[in-house]
Amino acid sequence: MVIFMDSAFLNLFFDNQENNSIFLNGFIYRQPILNSKGNVVAYEITYKDPKNHEKLEVHKNGIFTDSILLFGMLEFSNKKRALLNIPKRFLESEIPSILPPEKVALGLNSEIIKNPESNEHIKSLNENNFLFFSDKAEIKKNKDIISKIKYIKLEFNNDKKILLNGINFINQLNPNCEIIIQNINTYSDYDSLSDLNVDLFQGPYFSTPKSIKIKEFKLSSNSISDLLRINLDEDFDFAKIAKVVKKDPAMTSRFLRLANSAGRKKISISSIDHALIYLGQYEVKKVITLFILTESANNKPEELCKLALIRAKFCEAVIKTYDPNKSFQAYLVGLLSVLDAIFDFPIDKILPSLGLSEECNRAIIAHEGILGILLKTAIQLSEDRFQDEDNISDIINISISDLHIIYLNSLLSTDYLFKNI
């Protein structure tokens, strides 16, 4: 299987040469940390060692490998601060000191905090302006360290009293740290935190509807609704879409910025018709659907649209190895899977308005069929809970490592596109 990478360093994490100590085959996961305005202020990035990696950590190329790993993890921070979950061996070496302290915070896990020898390493890094993060459960084991911690993660709890006690406990030990409430799953959970004086949040809540509207879903008469009324499946009419976009100068400008970013080459796309000639019908269809999504979500966190595009790119790339004829359908399934969060309306009430195939509808609503399994896999990969319970690796004849490569490649290319819109 051939996979074209945007960043060559990704191959370092997934090479199958188990006997070559330079190569790694662990997995990387990224979770956004948002503020109360819905803006991403940092990403927590976790590297998970492959099985038995700790037993192989002492080798002549270890410093090189771990240095590459750390700088590789920074690639996923999208120029935000990276909260890096690192193995204990990193902290005990000189490797973290090569990182830019203004761009990272180093995670202190249970193994590090319980080890008395770690205190000197933490002190030394702290004197060199490095920041640290941990969670409430861990700092209880070593209260001496808490004064050096910038971010402390606290588990969300529906019981406001328990949550408030946790916040007060942390503030008493270190009033200067910033608290991150993690595992927030819905907007109602998020809204319940409004009076707790906490400004950093983590969890998939931003990809869920804020409040479900009970009334019937109807498209309005504006330009976006006109676009949504055009059949988004395989054979939609480009001329109709161009006509709608051209009516709105501001919309035309935004569409061209997106088309130029998607093209990636230094050729300026100057008109809607030029976009069709330069990008080709297939790529233009992808740009148009992404354009419709971003225009519809202009009052939502940008991370929501990024999440949709990551899913779309992942589903499209994987299905190409199995059934290339379903590529655009797979892309649509991933991209439109967040419509309920965009419109704050049940997804099964929205999809009938879009003229998608029944296969796409069932994939989005119930994760049925091969497209549904791909979407489910993309969601699980984004939330660090992928177990391949549907045996997708066997169905499509693709390795777990390749699935991770494709997902991370989708993530990086999405970051690139949004930086250039």
Buried (B, 14 or more C-beta within 10 A) or exposed (E): EEBEBBBEEBEBBBBEEEEEBBBBBBBBBBBBBBEEEBEBBBBBBBBBBBEEBEEEBEEEEBEEBBBBBBEBBBBBBBEBBBBBBBBBBBBBBEBBEEBEBEBBBBBBBBEBBEBEEBBEBBEBBBEEEBBBBBBBEBBEEBEEBBEBBBBBBBBBBEEEEEBBEBBEBBBEBBEEBBBBBBBBEBBBBBEBBEEBEBBBBBBBBBBBBBEEEEEEBEBEEEBBBBBBBBEBBBEBEBEBBBEBBBEBEEBBEBBBBBBBBBBEEEEEBEBBEBBBEBBEEEBBBBBBBBBBBBBBBEEBBBBBBBBBBBBBBBBBBBBBBBEEEBBBBBBBBBBBBBBBBBBBBBBEBBBEBBBBBEBBBBBBBEBBBBBBBBBBBBBBBBEBEBEBEBEBBEEBEBEBBBBBBBBBBBBBBBBBBBEEB
